[in-house]
Amino acid sequence: MTNRRTRPAPRPPEGTPPPAELARQARAVLADAVRVARWASPSPRGGKSHVEPGPDGALSAAAVQRASADLDLTPPQVRAGWDRARLAGLIELHGDRTRPGWRLRAWDRDDAAVLRGWVALFDAWSIVHPAPDGIPATAVAEVVEAVPQVLSLLQLSAGPVQVPALLDLLEQRVAELREERCEVPYGPQPLPEPATTPATPAASLPLLLDWALEGQAAVGALTLGPGLATLTALGNWAVWVKLEQICVAAQSPAGNIEQSAEDMLRGCARLTPGPARAEYRAWLAARTVSSAVTELLEAARGEDALLRGLAFEALRVVGAPAESGVRAAADDSSLRPYALLWLAEYEGADPEDAHEILTREESTWLWVDTAAAVADHGETQLLVRHLDAAVQSTVPALLEEVQAIGHPRTVQVLVALAAAHPDPALAKAVRRAAFQVHRGGV
């Protein structure tokens, strides 16, 4: 058994409301966003969307006016609701089409989906509430990176905190970040030029702290009073969720969390589904979603069929944020069956019925790819039992279609199956098929 250095996951803050109450509060924060998303989405009966977003995803002035009249919201409220709906995954843009996101479809019945949507908004607070004009981008980035420590102090205080205390902490954290990035060059260096504009003017930190606190208040994470800031129940819970993710990441087997996607998947190959999913979550918690999805899909494009299947299992753990990447992967013939199954399950299909969305050719290609994974990493009897998973009703029909499918591992799979099968006559037929594919015949 692998030794682990573990630490207990943080407990929810004392007095944290139950999930149903947190979800109620999250629904209240996103109420306008949900109304705008439902207004903008096509009818479930195949109707057309009310809007055709521009290239930047923004609503046109005409659409804003229509929504304002239909929903009895002001134009700024409509624009804010639209932006929040996009950030929270309530609506999705596909070219010039708008469609409801999975969270919108589950909004009234799934508290977990609501809370995930709110956390997505919470993570995007600096987009919801843009930084003041005239502040250097480096200064803004430093403050965004330092805000988690500010929120942690608010949580530890379990009550209102004076803004000057938060400013002291912000100044300390920004100084630490600058020191961590400092690189000392080797060899003689010219004297530095006199600085005319500091990268982060000290005078801007109070302004940026106000901006950060207002941004957190805008997404419902805290409330502001005269010179004071207090975490809301949602904000308290969100900070705990982030700490829990850090602890989960820390409990991954030594070194696995720092590995590439390919090496991480290889490390999970012998795990049962439950522990494997825990490893995927730990690995994902240490990365941005976009980089993790990109790396997993790159691993799936490799030659190892086992890693291809495991990569899509890890993408199931990612969930909704992986959708656009998986949709793009469906254009890759080697990934298409996996991507189509992932999308079918994501859109609510029963996993047992999801294979029905594959064409016969796609199902056959997937059978060969899975057989290649078994041949490379499994026991010979698993390969024999894999015959039962083929869509073809007879072995001769399977062999005929496998020869025509063009999978690059067809010959190796058939040779391995022939060697493993106990029926001499069937093994002979499989070897003949392997020879024909090898010689380029069918």
C-alpha positions, 0 to 999 in steps of 0.5 A: 500500500502506498504511504501517504502524507495526509491531513484532514479535510477542513470542516465546514464553518460552524453555523454553515446552513444546509445545502438546500438553504445555500442553494436558495441563496445562490438562486436569489443571487442569480435570479435575474441571470436565470430569467434572462437565460430562459428568455434567450434560450430556444423553446424546448419544442424546437423554437428559435432563440430570441437572440443571435449574440455578436462575435464577442458574445454580447447582446445586441442593443435591440435584444437588450431592449426586447428583453428589458420590455419582456422581463421588466428589467432595466437594460443594465440589469439585462446586460448584467444578467446575460453576462452572469448567465454565461459565466455561471454556465446557464447558457452556452453560445455555439457560433451564432446560436444560444442554447440552455446550459445543463445547469439551467435545465437542472436549476429548479430540481438540483441544488448541487447544480445551482451551487456549482453555477454560483461557484463559477460566478464566484470564481469570475468575480473580477470579470463580473466587476471590472477593475478601475480604469488607469490601473496597471494590469500587473497590479490588478493581477497581483490583487486577484491572486492575493484575494483568497488570503483576504477571504481566508482572514474574513472566514477565520474572523467569523464576523465583520473585519475592519477594512484597514486590517484587510488592507494590511494583509493585502499589502503583505501578500502582494509584497510576498508575491513580488518577492516570489517572482523576483529572479536574481540574474547572473553576471555583471548587470547595468545599473537600473534605470530610475523608475518613473512608474512603479509596477504597482503604485502603492496608492492603488492598493486601497483602490484595488482593495475596494474594487475586490471587496465590491466584486465579492459583494457583487457575486453575493460572497460578502456584505459591506458596511461603513469600513467593514466587510463580512462574509455571507453564508455563501462566501463562508461556504465557498472559502471552505470548498476551496480549502477542501480542494487544496486538501484533496489535492494534497492527499494524492499519492506522492508525486502523482499530482505533479505528473503529466496527464499521461503519467497520471492516467497510467498511475490510475490504470490499476485502480478501481473506479472509485479510487481512480475518480478520487485521483482524477479529482486531486489532479484536476484540483491542482490545475486550471480547467482549461489546461487540464482538459487540453492535457487530457485530450492530448493524452487521449490522442496518443497510441495507448488505447487504455489511456484514451478510455481513462482520459474520458473517464477523467473528463467525466469528473471535469463535467460541464467545463469540458464540453466545448473541448469534447465537442471539438474532439468529436471531429477527430476520428480516433476520439469520436466514439468516446466523445459522442458517448461522453456528450450523450451522458452529459446531455442526460442519456442513460449510460447503458443506452448511450451506445445507441447514438453511435453508428455501427462503424463507430461502435466497431471502431470502439470495440477494436480500440477497447480490445487493443487496451485489453490486449496491451494491459489486460488478461487474455480471458478478458479479451475473449469475453470482450467478444460479447461486447460487439454489436455484431450478432456473430463472429463472422459478421464481426470479423468482416466489419472489423477488417473494413473499419481501418483501425490501426491496431486491427491486426494486433487485436485479431492476432491476440484474440486468436492466440487467446481463444480456446476454440481452434476453429474460431481462432483459425478464422480470426487468424485468417482475418488478421492475415487478410488485413495485414496483406491489405485485403478484406 
